[in-house]
Amino acid sequence: MDVQKNLKQAIVEGDPDLAEQLAKEILDSGADILKAIDNAVVPGINQAGELWKQNEYFLSDVVMCAEAFKSAMSVLEKDPQIQNREKIGKFLICTVEGDMHDLGKSIVVTMLKGAGFEVYDLGVNVPISTFVEKAKEVNPDIVGIGAYMSTTAAIMKDYVQALVDNGLRTGLKVMIGGVRTSEEYAKKQGADAWGRDGVDTAEKALKLMGVKK
Ligand code: B12
């Protein structure tokens, strides 16, 4: 548990090398990786966000915290238990156009893989046309749309509408997430479900697949 505490601290302090080293220790120890992400990585980046909000951190500090977060996640997501799960469905996910935030999405991707989804991650700043083309190509069971600023959250409904306009919405489930969103907001955007965090998203995705009650 101490290693997990230290990993959280390495993220808060924006130390990518230390974060990578501690993540390797956690991986080698055989710990439950999804729990370690929830206990160390998520609170670490959240604390960095709080310090920014309180004007104790500059944007450049948060960039370093994000780097530490990424180096930890790049190690933890190699966990064979996550990679080798039997696949139960396809999940296509993206961050909307104009939005570069991707840390929360990367947690969601890892949790979904851990729950058994084959995840297609289109990345950040994804235009509606790319999103629709990929949805046609991949034929996913669920699509996830992420936005993290008030400006970009406002265009999520256009992504859902584009699925309708292209005849893709029937039988396809839509999930929405990101710090500016809520259950009520997701409904207003025309989504089937909202994901509060990685664990909640994976649980609701399994429910949408009819795998979990
Ligand atoms: C880290 C961070 C950054 C990093 C991003 C690094 C990266 N690679 O992502 C950097 C420093 C680069 C950055 C840049 C900017 N940022 Co910023 N950033 C943050 C910060 C501090 C944390 C975001 C984060 O990663 N949280 C941690 C994760 C774990 O939480 P999360 O994102 O909410 O994700 C969870 C859930 O939402 C859910 N979830 C997430 N995605 C999805 C997707 C689906 C489909 C589902 C179902 C669920 C789901 O599960 C996740 C896991 O638990 C927030 C503050 C905050 N409190 O959120 C500001 C914040 C989002 N940023 C903000 C701003 C303004 C900016 C900049 C414009 C700053 C600037 N002046 O340049 C730029 C934007 C650039 C752009 N065009 O996108 C504002 C947005 C305000 C607004 N208008 O709404 C915030 C709210 C800060 C603030 N209070 O002012 N930022």
py3Dmol code that shows the C-alpha trace and the ligand (Angstrom):
import py3Dmol

protein = """\
ATOM      1  CA  MET A   1       0.000   0.000   0.000  1.00  0.00           C
ATOM      2  CA  ASP A   2       2.977   2.285   0.707  1.00  0.00           C
ATOM      3  CA  VAL A   3       4.099   1.954  -2.905  1.00  0.00           C
ATOM      4  CA  GLN A   4       0.632   3.056  -4.013  1.00  0.00           C
ATOM      5  CA  LYS A   5       0.789   6.063  -1.656  1.00  0.00           C
ATOM      6  CA  ASN A   6       4.207   6.940  -3.081  1.00  0.00           C
ATOM      7  CA  LEU A   7       2.874   6.645  -6.623  1.00  0.00           C
ATOM      8  CA  LYS A   8       0.062   9.047  -5.798  1.00  0.00           C
ATOM      9  CA  GLN A   9       2.653  11.453  -4.385  1.00  0.00           C
ATOM     10  CA  ALA A  10       4.917  11.102  -7.454  1.00  0.00           C
ATOM     11  CA  ILE A  11       1.955  12.166  -9.626  1.00  0.00           C
ATOM     12  CA  VAL A  12       1.108  15.108  -7.345  1.00  0.00           C
ATOM     13  CA  GLU A  13       4.765  16.166  -7.489  1.00  0.00           C
ATOM     14  CA  GLY A  14       4.938  15.682 -11.258  1.00  0.00           C
ATOM     15  CA  ASP A  15       7.815  13.192 -11.311  1.00  0.00           C
ATOM     16  CA  PRO A  16       7.413  10.921 -14.403  1.00  0.00           C
ATOM     17  CA  ASP A  17      10.544   8.807 -13.750  1.00  0.00           C
ATOM     18  CA  LEU A  18       9.602   8.003 -10.176  1.00  0.00           C
ATOM     19  CA  ALA A  19       5.978   7.361 -11.203  1.00  0.00           C
ATOM     20  CA  GLU A  20       7.177   4.852 -13.836  1.00  0.00           C
ATOM     21  CA  GLN A  21       9.476   3.085 -11.378  1.00  0.00           C
ATOM     22  CA  LEU A  22       6.742   2.797  -8.705  1.00  0.00           C
ATOM     23  CA  ALA A  23       4.203   1.593 -11.278  1.00  0.00           C
ATOM     24  CA  LYS A  24       6.659  -1.162 -12.288  1.00  0.00           C
ATOM     25  CA  GLU A  25       6.974  -2.185  -8.615  1.00  0.00           C
ATOM     26  CA  ILE A  26       3.183  -2.394  -8.343  1.00  0.00           C
ATOM     27  CA  LEU A  27       2.921  -4.427 -11.561  1.00  0.00           C
ATOM     28  CA  ASP A  28       5.682  -6.836 -10.461  1.00  0.00           C
ATOM     29  CA  SER A  29       4.078  -7.298  -7.026  1.00  0.00           C
ATOM     30  CA  GLY A  30       1.018  -8.896  -8.662  1.00  0.00           C
ATOM     31  CA  ALA A  31      -1.346  -6.362  -7.017  1.00  0.00           C
ATOM     32  CA  ASP A  32      -4.861  -5.785  -8.366  1.00  0.00           C
ATOM     33  CA  ILE A  33      -4.000  -3.185 -11.017  1.00  0.00           C
ATOM     34  CA  LEU A  34      -7.499  -1.749 -11.434  1.00  0.00           C
ATOM     35  CA  LYS A  35      -7.632  -1.113  -7.667  1.00  0.00           C
ATOM     36  CA  ALA A  36      -4.140   0.419  -7.744  1.00  0.00           C
ATOM     37  CA  ILE A  37      -5.262   2.828 -10.481  1.00  0.00           C
ATOM     38  CA  ASP A  38      -8.270   3.777  -8.397  1.00  0.00           C
ATOM     39  CA  ASN A  39      -6.264   4.140  -5.162  1.00  0.00           C
ATOM     40  CA  ALA A  40      -3.176   5.918  -6.476  1.00  0.00           C
ATOM     41  CA  VAL A  41      -3.364   7.272 -10.019  1.00  0.00           C
ATOM     42  CA  VAL A  42      -6.866   8.819  -9.915  1.00  0.00           C
ATOM     43  CA  PRO A  43      -6.439  10.571  -6.513  1.00  0.00           C
ATOM     44  CA  GLY A  44      -2.972  11.774  -7.598  1.00  0.00           C
ATOM     45  CA  ILE A  45      -4.188  13.639 -10.676  1.00  0.00           C
ATOM     46  CA  ASN A  46      -7.308  14.846  -8.838  1.00  0.00           C
ATOM     47  CA  GLN A  47      -5.130  16.376  -6.109  1.00  0.00           C
ATOM     48  CA  ALA A  48      -3.002  18.082  -8.780  1.00  0.00           C
ATOM     49  CA  GLY A  49      -6.222  19.524 -10.253  1.00  0.00           C
ATOM     50  CA  GLU A  50      -7.265  20.821  -6.812  1.00  0.00           C
ATOM     51  CA  LEU A  51      -3.878  22.517  -6.322  1.00  0.00           C
ATOM     52  CA  TRP A  52      -4.300  24.218  -9.706  1.00  0.00           C
ATOM     53  CA  LYS A  53      -7.793  25.357  -8.748  1.00  0.00           C
ATOM     54  CA  GLN A  54      -6.426  26.841  -5.513  1.00  0.00           C
ATOM     55  CA  ASN A  55      -3.730  28.671  -7.523  1.00  0.00           C
ATOM     56  CA  GLU A  56      -0.984  26.713  -5.776  1.00  0.00           C
ATOM     57  CA  TYR A  57       0.031  25.068  -9.057  1.00  0.00           C
ATOM     58  CA  PHE A  58       0.676  26.737 -12.405  1.00  0.00           C
ATOM     59  CA  LEU A  59      -0.409  25.137 -15.675  1.00  0.00           C
ATOM     60  CA  SER A  60       3.215  24.025 -16.224  1.00  0.00           C
ATOM     61  CA  ASP A  61       3.059  22.098 -12.915  1.00  0.00           C
ATOM     62  CA  VAL A  62      -0.134  20.335 -14.002  1.00  0.00           C
ATOM     63  CA  VAL A  63       1.529  19.416 -17.317  1.00  0.00           C
ATOM     64  CA  MET A  64       4.263  17.612 -15.331  1.00  0.00           C
ATOM     65  CA  CYS A  65       1.621  15.868 -13.179  1.00  0.00           C
ATOM     66  CA  ALA A  66      -0.057  14.744 -16.413  1.00  0.00           C
ATOM     67  CA  GLU A  67       3.290  13.386 -17.655  1.00  0.00           C
ATOM     68  CA  ALA A  68       3.776  11.443 -14.400  1.00  0.00           C
ATOM     69  CA  PHE A  69       0.212  10.138 -14.709  1.00  0.00           C
ATOM     70  CA  LYS A  70       0.898   8.958 -18.280  1.00  0.00           C
ATOM     71  CA  SER A  71       4.163   7.191 -17.456  1.00  0.00           C
ATOM     72  CA  ALA A  72       2.440   5.314 -14.604  1.00  0.00           C
ATOM     73  CA  MET A  73      -0.519   4.335 -16.797  1.00  0.00           C
ATOM     74  CA  SER A  74       1.709   3.166 -19.660  1.00  0.00           C
ATOM     75  CA  VAL A  75       3.231   0.616 -17.261  1.00  0.00           C
ATOM     76  CA  LEU A  76       0.041  -0.422 -15.431  1.00  0.00           C
ATOM     77  CA  GLU A  77      -2.015  -1.012 -18.574  1.00  0.00           C
ATOM     78  CA  LYS A  78       0.459  -3.747 -19.596  1.00  0.00           C
ATOM     79  CA  ASP A  79      -1.002  -5.967 -16.854  1.00  0.00           C
ATOM     80  CA  PRO A  80      -1.688  -9.318 -18.585  1.00  0.00           C
ATOM     81  CA  GLN A  81      -4.944  -9.673 -16.641  1.00  0.00           C
ATOM     82  CA  ILE A  82      -6.203  -6.552 -18.431  1.00  0.00           C
ATOM     83  CA  GLN A  83      -4.808  -7.412 -21.871  1.00  0.00           C
ATOM     84  CA  ASN A  84      -5.865 -11.065 -21.985  1.00  0.00           C
ATOM     85  CA  ARG A  85      -9.489 -10.839 -20.860  1.00  0.00           C
ATOM     86  CA  GLU A  86     -12.040 -12.698 -22.939  1.00  0.00           C
ATOM     87  CA  LYS A  87     -13.785 -10.091 -25.128  1.00  0.00           C
ATOM     88  CA  ILE A  88     -17.471  -9.417 -24.512  1.00  0.00           C
ATOM     89  CA  GLY A  89     -18.115  -6.440 -26.805  1.00  0.00           C
ATOM     90  CA  LYS A  90     -16.687  -3.516 -28.754  1.00  0.00           C
ATOM     91  CA  PHE A  91     -16.407  -0.025 -27.245  1.00  0.00           C
ATOM     92  CA  LEU A  92     -15.464   2.952 -29.433  1.00  0.00           C
ATOM     93  CA  ILE A  93     -14.325   6.023 -27.480  1.00  0.00           C
ATOM     94  CA  CYS A  94     -13.134   9.555 -28.265  1.00  0.00           C
ATOM     95  CA  THR A  95     -12.703  13.063 -26.919  1.00  0.00           C
ATOM     96  CA  VAL A  96     -14.660  15.664 -28.899  1.00  0.00           C
ATOM     97  CA  GLU A  97     -13.162  18.217 -31.281  1.00  0.00           C
ATOM     98  CA  GLY A  98     -11.353  21.130 -29.611  1.00  0.00           C
ATOM     99  CA  ASP A  99     -10.650  19.163 -26.429  1.00  0.00           C
ATOM    100  CA  MET A 100      -7.146  17.829 -25.684  1.00  0.00           C
ATOM    101  CA  HIS A 101      -7.817  16.335 -22.226  1.00  0.00           C
ATOM    102  CA  ASP A 102      -7.247  12.591 -22.235  1.00  0.00           C
ATOM    103  CA  LEU A 103      -6.161  11.444 -18.782  1.00  0.00           C
ATOM    104  CA  GLY A 104      -9.670  10.552 -17.600  1.00  0.00           C
ATOM    105  CA  LYS A 105     -10.382   8.805 -20.881  1.00  0.00           C
ATOM    106  CA  SER A 106      -7.235   6.695 -20.543  1.00  0.00           C
ATOM    107  CA  ILE A 107      -8.443   5.467 -17.134  1.00  0.00           C
ATOM    108  CA  VAL A 108     -11.825   4.623 -18.630  1.00  0.00           C
ATOM    109  CA  VAL A 109     -10.102   2.732 -21.473  1.00  0.00           C
ATOM    110  CA  THR A 110      -8.067   0.649 -19.007  1.00  0.00           C
ATOM    111  CA  MET A 111     -11.118  -0.122 -16.832  1.00  0.00           C
ATOM    112  CA  LEU A 112     -13.130  -1.133 -19.908  1.00  0.00           C
ATOM    113  CA  LYS A 113     -10.341  -3.438 -21.086  1.00  0.00           C
ATOM    114  CA  GLY A 114     -10.246  -4.891 -17.574  1.00  0.00           C
ATOM    115  CA  ALA A 115     -13.998  -5.550 -17.811  1.00  0.00           C
ATOM    116  CA  GLY A 116     -13.473  -7.437 -21.106  1.00  0.00           C
ATOM    117  CA  PHE A 117     -14.203  -4.830 -23.779  1.00  0.00           C
ATOM    118  CA  GLU A 118     -12.301  -4.589 -27.043  1.00  0.00           C
ATOM    119  CA  VAL A 119     -11.633  -0.842 -26.970  1.00  0.00           C
ATOM    120  CA  TYR A 120     -11.084   1.362 -30.024  1.00  0.00           C
ATOM    121  CA  ASP A 121      -9.636   4.647 -28.789  1.00  0.00           C
ATOM    122  CA  LEU A 122      -9.773   7.431 -31.384  1.00  0.00           C
ATOM    123  CA  GLY A 123      -7.818   9.806 -29.136  1.00  0.00           C
ATOM    124  CA  VAL A 124      -8.448  13.511 -28.542  1.00  0.00           C
ATOM    125  CA  ASN A 125      -9.761  16.360 -30.703  1.00  0.00           C
ATOM    126  CA  VAL A 126     -11.825  13.987 -32.859  1.00  0.00           C
ATOM    127  CA  PRO A 127     -14.093  15.602 -35.494  1.00  0.00           C
ATOM    128  CA  ILE A 128     -17.653  14.289 -35.885  1.00  0.00           C
ATOM    129  CA  SER A 129     -16.868  12.984 -39.401  1.00  0.00           C
ATOM    130  CA  THR A 130     -14.006  10.774 -38.104  1.00  0.00           C
ATOM    131  CA  PHE A 131     -16.173   9.538 -35.229  1.00  0.00           C
ATOM    132  CA  VAL A 132     -18.988   8.539 -37.611  1.00  0.00           C
ATOM    133  CA  GLU A 133     -16.631   6.892 -40.125  1.00  0.00           C
ATOM    134  CA  LYS A 134     -15.009   4.812 -37.378  1.00  0.00           C
ATOM    135  CA  ALA A 135     -18.403   3.840 -35.959  1.00  0.00           C
ATOM    136  CA  LYS A 136     -19.352   2.519 -39.420  1.00  0.00           C
ATOM    137  CA  GLU A 137     -16.051   0.655 -39.755  1.00  0.00           C
ATOM    138  CA  VAL A 138     -15.832  -0.858 -36.251  1.00  0.00           C
ATOM    139  CA  ASN A 139     -19.558  -1.543 -35.687  1.00  0.00           C
ATOM    140  CA  PRO A 140     -19.255  -1.098 -31.884  1.00  0.00           C
ATOM    141  CA  ASP A 141     -21.775  -2.200 -29.259  1.00  0.00           C
ATOM    142  CA  ILE A 142     -21.193   1.023 -27.289  1.00  0.00           C
ATOM    143  CA  VAL A 143     -19.690   4.399 -28.126  1.00  0.00           C
ATOM    144  CA  GLY A 144     -18.231   6.676 -25.441  1.00  0.00           C
ATOM    145  CA  ILE A 145     -17.925  10.424 -25.908  1.00  0.00           C
ATOM    146  CA  GLY A 146     -15.750  12.475 -23.559  1.00  0.00           C
ATOM    147  CA  ALA A 147     -15.565  16.266 -23.060  1.00  0.00           C
ATOM    148  CA  TYR A 148     -13.876  18.157 -20.215  1.00  0.00           C
ATOM    149  CA  MET A 149     -14.628  21.842 -20.734  1.00  0.00           C
ATOM    150  CA  SER A 150     -17.947  23.688 -20.794  1.00  0.00           C
ATOM    151  CA  THR A 151     -17.330  24.735 -24.420  1.00  0.00           C
ATOM    152  CA  THR A 152     -16.635  21.209 -25.667  1.00  0.00           C
ATOM    153  CA  ALA A 153     -19.307  19.531 -23.511  1.00  0.00           C
ATOM    154  CA  ALA A 154     -21.830  21.701 -25.367  1.00  0.00           C
ATOM    155  CA  ILE A 155     -21.165  19.872 -28.677  1.00  0.00           C
ATOM    156  CA  MET A 156     -21.574  16.311 -27.382  1.00  0.00           C
ATOM    157  CA  LYS A 157     -25.202  16.220 -28.521  1.00  0.00           C
ATOM    158  CA  ASP A 158     -24.019  16.829 -32.115  1.00  0.00           C
ATOM    159  CA  TYR A 159     -22.036  13.560 -31.965  1.00  0.00           C
ATOM    160  CA  VAL A 160     -25.130  11.671 -30.808  1.00  0.00           C
ATOM    161  CA  GLN A 161     -27.256  13.359 -33.482  1.00  0.00           C
ATOM    162  CA  ALA A 162     -24.681  12.435 -36.165  1.00  0.00           C
ATOM    163  CA  LEU A 163     -25.157   8.764 -35.234  1.00  0.00           C
ATOM    164  CA  VAL A 164     -28.913   9.193 -35.703  1.00  0.00           C
ATOM    165  CA  ASP A 165     -28.469  11.043 -39.023  1.00  0.00           C
ATOM    166  CA  ASN A 166     -26.226   8.261 -40.346  1.00  0.00           C
ATOM    167  CA  GLY A 167     -28.643   5.499 -39.349  1.00  0.00           C
ATOM    168  CA  LEU A 168     -26.234   4.117 -36.737  1.00  0.00           C
ATOM    169  CA  ARG A 169     -28.144   4.779 -33.498  1.00  0.00           C
ATOM    170  CA  THR A 170     -30.496   1.737 -33.566  1.00  0.00           C
ATOM    171  CA  GLY A 171     -29.098  -0.948 -31.274  1.00  0.00           C
ATOM    172  CA  LEU A 172     -26.012   1.150 -30.515  1.00  0.00           C
ATOM    173  CA  LYS A 173     -25.598   2.327 -26.910  1.00  0.00           C
ATOM    174  CA  VAL A 174     -24.105   5.737 -26.159  1.00  0.00           C
ATOM    175  CA  MET A 175     -22.216   6.735 -23.019  1.00  0.00           C
ATOM    176  CA  ILE A 176     -21.009  10.203 -22.055  1.00  0.00           C
ATOM    177  CA  GLY A 177     -18.407  11.332 -19.542  1.00  0.00           C
ATOM    178  CA  GLY A 178     -16.082  14.073 -18.368  1.00  0.00           C
ATOM    179  CA  VAL A 179     -15.847  16.540 -15.552  1.00  0.00           C
ATOM    180  CA  ARG A 180     -18.507  18.965 -16.878  1.00  0.00           C
ATOM    181  CA  THR A 181     -21.119  16.216 -17.376  1.00  0.00           C
ATOM    182  CA  SER A 182     -23.702  14.485 -15.178  1.00  0.00           C
ATOM    183  CA  GLU A 183     -26.446  11.867 -15.375  1.00  0.00           C
ATOM    184  CA  GLU A 184     -28.966  14.556 -16.270  1.00  0.00           C
ATOM    185  CA  TYR A 185     -26.623  16.152 -18.809  1.00  0.00           C
ATOM    186  CA  ALA A 186     -26.042  12.798 -20.507  1.00  0.00           C
ATOM    187  CA  LYS A 187     -29.812  12.277 -20.897  1.00  0.00           C
ATOM    188  CA  LYS A 188     -30.157  15.759 -22.413  1.00  0.00           C
ATOM    189  CA  GLN A 189     -27.436  14.941 -24.951  1.00  0.00           C
ATOM    190  CA  GLY A 190     -29.408  11.859 -26.023  1.00  0.00           C
ATOM    191  CA  ALA A 191     -27.078   9.305 -24.389  1.00  0.00           C
ATOM    192  CA  ASP A 192     -28.121   6.028 -22.761  1.00  0.00           C
ATOM    193  CA  ALA A 193     -25.814   6.344 -19.750  1.00  0.00           C
ATOM    194  CA  TRP A 194     -23.310   8.566 -17.967  1.00  0.00           C
ATOM    195  CA  GLY A 195     -20.019   7.337 -16.522  1.00  0.00           C
ATOM    196  CA  ARG A 196     -18.965   9.084 -13.315  1.00  0.00           C
ATOM    197  CA  ASP A 197     -15.514   7.449 -13.302  1.00  0.00           C
ATOM    198  CA  GLY A 198     -13.689   4.431 -14.714  1.00  0.00           C
ATOM    199  CA  VAL A 199     -15.284   1.871 -12.410  1.00  0.00           C
ATOM    200  CA  ASP A 200     -18.793   3.303 -12.843  1.00  0.00           C
ATOM    201  CA  THR A 201     -18.333   3.404 -16.644  1.00  0.00           C
ATOM    202  CA  ALA A 202     -17.224  -0.234 -16.816  1.00  0.00           C
ATOM    203  CA  GLU A 203     -20.139  -1.347 -14.601  1.00  0.00           C
ATOM    204  CA  LYS A 204     -22.717   0.574 -16.626  1.00  0.00           C
ATOM    205  CA  ALA A 205     -21.201  -0.644 -19.912  1.00  0.00           C
ATOM    206  CA  LEU A 206     -21.585  -4.245 -18.707  1.00  0.00           C
ATOM    207  CA  LYS A 207     -25.207  -3.479 -17.794  1.00  0.00           C
ATOM    208  CA  LEU A 208     -25.835  -2.010 -21.243  1.00  0.00           C
ATOM    209  CA  MET A 209     -24.468  -5.262 -22.707  1.00  0.00           C
ATOM    210  CA  GLY A 210     -26.871  -7.192 -20.477  1.00  0.00           C
ATOM    211  CA  VAL A 211     -23.914  -8.910 -18.771  1.00  0.00           C
ATOM    212  CA  LYS A 212     -24.495  -7.367 -15.342  1.00  0.00           C
ATOM    213  CA  LYS A 213     -27.714  -6.487 -13.497  1.00  0.00           C
TER     214      LYS A 213
END
"""
ligand_1 = """\
91
B12
C -4.935 17.767 -16.214
C -5.650 18.964 -16.811
C -5.104 19.535 -17.957
C -3.883 18.958 -18.664
C -4.402 17.877 -19.642
C -3.395 16.785 -19.882
C -4.021 15.644 -20.639
N -3.205 14.993 -21.434
O -5.220 15.337 -20.508
C -3.364 20.240 -19.387
C -2.469 20.951 -18.409
C -2.625 20.012 -20.690
C -4.679 21.028 -19.545
C -4.890 21.956 -20.534
C -6.011 22.799 -20.550
N -6.993 22.864 -19.632
Co -7.260 21.505 -18.287
N -7.514 20.502 -16.727
C -6.848 19.504 -16.216
C -7.476 19.117 -14.852
C -6.624 19.699 -13.732
C -7.653 17.662 -14.576
C -8.358 16.874 -15.678
C -8.126 15.428 -15.393
O -7.308 14.795 -16.046
N -8.779 14.950 -14.319
C -8.537 13.608 -13.782
C -9.419 12.590 -14.461
C -9.111 11.222 -13.805
O -10.767 12.948 -14.223
P -11.806 13.195 -15.399
O -11.154 13.833 -16.562
O -13.021 13.845 -14.845
O -12.181 11.704 -15.874
C -12.972 10.791 -15.082
C -14.479 10.919 -15.353
O -14.870 12.189 -15.837
C -14.796 9.781 -16.278
N -14.620 9.972 -17.721
C -13.648 10.660 -18.361
N -13.761 10.556 -19.670
C -14.825 9.787 -19.938
C -15.357 9.378 -21.151
C -16.490 8.581 -21.140
C -17.085 8.154 -22.422
C -17.074 8.191 -19.898
C -18.311 7.360 -19.903
C -16.520 8.592 -18.685
C -15.393 9.393 -18.696
O -13.881 8.786 -15.850
C -12.631 9.393 -15.573
C -11.853 8.509 -14.636
O -12.276 8.585 -13.300
C -8.894 19.810 -14.959
C -9.550 20.183 -13.628
C -10.577 19.153 -13.195
N -10.973 19.241 -11.982
O -11.032 18.327 -13.963
C -8.590 21.002 -15.880
C -9.687 21.638 -16.719
C -10.571 20.576 -17.373
N -8.905 22.331 -17.747
C -9.369 23.509 -18.052
C -8.808 24.400 -18.994
C -9.448 25.774 -19.093
C -7.695 24.027 -19.765
C -6.995 24.880 -20.838
C -7.923 25.706 -21.763
C -5.971 25.767 -20.099
C -5.222 26.769 -20.927
N -5.378 27.995 -20.535
O -4.546 26.400 -21.868
C -6.243 23.794 -21.633
C -7.184 23.152 -22.681
C -6.551 22.660 -23.886
C -7.637 21.991 -24.755
N -8.002 22.626 -25.856
O -8.151 20.947 -24.428
C -10.630 23.829 -17.254
C -11.919 23.760 -18.072
C -12.873 24.866 -17.656
C -14.088 24.910 -18.502
N -14.203 25.895 -19.329
O -14.925 24.082 -18.431
C -10.518 22.818 -16.046
C -11.876 22.356 -15.473
C -9.686 23.527 -14.947
C -10.366 24.740 -14.344
N -11.031 24.614 -13.214
O -10.298 25.818 -14.880
N -5.560 20.667 -18.592
"""
view = py3Dmol.view(width=600, height=400)
view.addModel(protein, "pdb")
view.setStyle({"model": 0}, {"cartoon": {"style": "trace"}})
view.addModel(ligand_1, "xyz")
view.setStyle({"model": 1}, {"stick": {}})
view.zoomTo()
view.show()
